[in-house]
Amino acid sequence: MGKVQSSSPELRLGEVEQLVLLAVLRLHDDAYAVPIRELIEREAEVNLSRGSIYITLDRLETKGLVESWFSDPIAAQGGKARRLFRLRPSGLASLRAAKRAVDRLAAGTVVARRA
């Protein structure tokens, strides 16, 4: 079997990467690891470890799909700064490309039919 090649590098998103990108998109300016993990668990019913969220966010930033910055420390004794994330245009393009690919493959199957 030959090596699969894609003309679009944005199609190379894993399932966890897609979930994390979608959570970042939904959370807007409140996108940091804890609410990202909670949103994925609540909405997608997928329980990810905190470590997998951090690793995925780092990988997405290395790929140029998200960017991060540190907030001011929270207003509590010993409060830490949070590392916040937002989608870059390439992240949004990658999500759209992945959705189009799944939609094309699902077309004409029982998956595409509404219940």
N, C-alpha and C positions, 0 to 999 in steps of 0.2 A: 504494500500500500504506500502511495506517495505522500509526501509532506503537504499538509493543507496550507495554502497561502491565501492571504486576504489582501485585497487591494486597499482596504481601509484599516489602519492600525487601531482605530477606535472600536472595532468589533471585538477586540481581544479583552473583553471584560468577563471576569468570572462572576458567578452568582452572588457571592458575598460583596464583591466590588460594586455590583449593580445595586444591591440593597443599601449599602453605605452611601453611595452617591445619591440615591433617591431620598434617603433620610436627611442628608445634608441639604438637599434642595428644599424639602418640606420644612425644615427647621429654620431656614433663613439665618439670621444673625445669632441664633441660639444653638448653633450646631457645634457641640463638643461631644466628647466620647460618651458621657453618661446619657444624655437625652437621645443621642443617635442609637445607642444600644436599646434603650427603653422603647423607642418608636418602632424599631425593627421587630422587637419581641411582641409588642402590642398589635401592630398592623399586619406584619407578615407571619407572625407566629413562629418565628425563628429565634432560638435562644443562642446568642453568640457570647463568647467570653469577652471580658474587657480587653484582654490581650489581643484577641483577633481583631477587635475594632481598631486598636492603636496600630497594629501592624498593617491593616488594610488602609487606614488613613495615610500612613507614611508611604506606602506603595503608590497610592493614588496621587500623592503630592510629588513623588519622584517622577511619575508619568506625566505630570503637568496638568492633571485633571481637577485638582483642588489646590487652594492656597490656604495658608494658615497664618495666624497672628496670635499674640497673647493679649488677653484682656487685662484691665487693671485688676489688682487683687480684690477678691470679694470682701464685702464689709462684715467681717467676722474676725475674731481673734485668731491669729495665725492663718488668715485667709490667703489662699493661693491664687495666682493668676490662672485663668483657663486658656487652653489652646483651642481657639475657635477656627472653624473651617467654612469655606464657601466654594461653590463650584466655579470653575473657570469656564470660559466659553467652550473649550475643548472637552470638558467634562459633560456639559449638556449635549454637545454633538455626539459624544460617545454613547450616552444613554439613548438618544434618539435613534442612532444607528443600530444599537443592540435590539431595541424594541421593533424596529422595522424588520430586522432579520428574523426575529421570532414570529412576528405577524405573517411574514411571507411563508415561512415554513409551516405554520399552523393553518394557513388558508386551505379551505376545503376538507378539513378534518373535524372530528368530533370536538376537538379543543376549541375551534373557532366558533362553533355553534352555541348560541345562547340557550341556557337551560330553561 
